[in-house]
Amino acid sequence: MLDRVLIIDDEIHLTEVLAIRLRALGFDVDTATSGILGIERATGDPQPDVIILDVRMPEIDGFEVNARLKADPRTSGIPVIFLSANVQDTARQAALSAGAFAYLKKPYDAIDVIKHIRDASAAA
């Protein structure tokens, strides 16, 4: 089965670099540059197997995106991996308490991100 990953992040350069790397490894990748667009893509067809989510975004932040995804029966079971420049432990704890699969920091280690995606996909 091909793992479908949705990256929701307003940093277009970072998103494209990560998407290229994941596609080279055989992942099916979709991207969204805002929380609203990310929610639309997550609830569309086909749905992602794993979501990579930034915290700081315009319109609504990653915590609100995660809350909306977890409240929707269509997306509540999709593992969410936060990938953020917010290094405060309170942000990490808030994400994990809200049901996130993992909280990774930017700049990220690509091998670590890929490992977490695979682990999240296997756990789903």
C-alpha positions in Angstrom: 0.0 0.0 0.0 1.3 3.5 -0.9 1.3 5.8 2.1 -0.4 9.1 1.4 1.0 12.0 3.3 -0.6 15.5 3.6 1.8 18.3 4.6 0.1 21.4 6.0 2.6 24.2 6.3 2.7 27.8 5.1 6.5 27.6 4.5 6.3 26.7 0.8 10.0 26.1 0.3 10.2 23.7 3.3 7.0 21.9 2.2 8.3 21.4 -1.3 11.7 20.1 -0.2 10.1 17.6 2.2 7.5 16.6 -0.5 10.2 15.9 -3.1 12.1 13.8 -0.6 9.0 11.8 0.4 8.0 11.3 -3.2 11.5 9.9 -4.0 10.9 7.3 -1.4 7.6 6.3 -2.9 5.1 8.3 -0.8 2.1 9.9 -2.4 2.3 13.5 -1.1 -0.3 16.3 -1.1 0.4 19.8 0.3 -1.6 22.6 1.7 -0.3 26.1 2.6 -2.9 27.0 5.1 -4.9 25.3 7.9 -8.2 25.8 6.1 -6.9 24.3 2.9 -5.3 21.5 4.9 -8.7 20.6 6.5 -10.3 20.6 3.1 -7.6 18.3 1.7 -7.7 16.0 4.7 -11.5 15.5 4.4 -11.4 15.0 0.6 -10.9 11.9 -1.4 -8.5 10.2 -1.2 -7.7 10.9 2.5 -4.2 11.0 3.8 -2.8 8.1 5.9 -0.6 10.6 7.8 -0.6 14.4 8.3 2.4 16.6 8.8 1.3 19.8 10.5 3.0 23.1 11.3 1.9 25.1 14.4 2.3 28.7 13.3 0.2 29.4 10.2 -2.1 32.3 9.1 -5.9 32.1 9.6 -5.9 29.2 12.0 -2.9 27.6 13.7 -1.9 24.0 13.8 -3.5 23.4 17.2 -6.9 24.5 15.9 -6.4 22.4 12.7 -5.6 19.4 14.8 -8.6 20.0 17.0 -10.9 20.2 14.0 -9.5 17.1 12.5 -9.8 15.1 15.7 -13.4 16.3 16.1 -14.4 15.1 12.6 -15.2 11.4 12.5 -13.8 11.3 8.9 -10.4 12.4 10.0 -10.2 11.6 13.7 -8.1 8.5 13.2 -5.5 10.0 10.9 -2.2 10.3 12.8 -0.9 13.9 13.0 2.8 14.6 13.3 3.5 18.2 14.3 6.6 19.7 12.6 7.3 23.1 14.1 10.0 25.7 14.8 8.2 26.2 18.2 10.7 24.5 20.5 8.9 25.2 23.7 8.1 22.1 25.7 4.6 23.5 26.5 3.8 23.4 22.7 5.1 19.9 22.5 3.1 18.8 25.5 -0.1 20.6 24.2 0.2 18.8 20.8 0.7 15.4 22.4 -2.1 16.0 24.9 -4.4 16.9 21.9 -3.8 13.5 20.3 -0.8 14.2 18.1 1.3 11.1 17.2 4.6 13.1 17.5 6.0 16.5 17.8 9.2 17.2 15.8 11.2 20.3 15.7 12.4 22.4 12.7 15.0 22.4 11.3 14.1 18.7 11.0 16.1 15.6 10.5 14.6 14.0 7.3 15.4 10.5 8.5 13.6 11.1 11.8 10.6 12.6 9.9 10.4 9.6 7.6 10.7 7.1 10.5 7.8 8.8 12.3 5.7 8.8 9.2 6.3 5.1 8.8 5.6 4.4 12.5 2.4 6.5 12.4 1.2 4.8 9.2 1.8 1.3 10.8 0.1 2.3 14.0 -3.1 3.6 12.2 
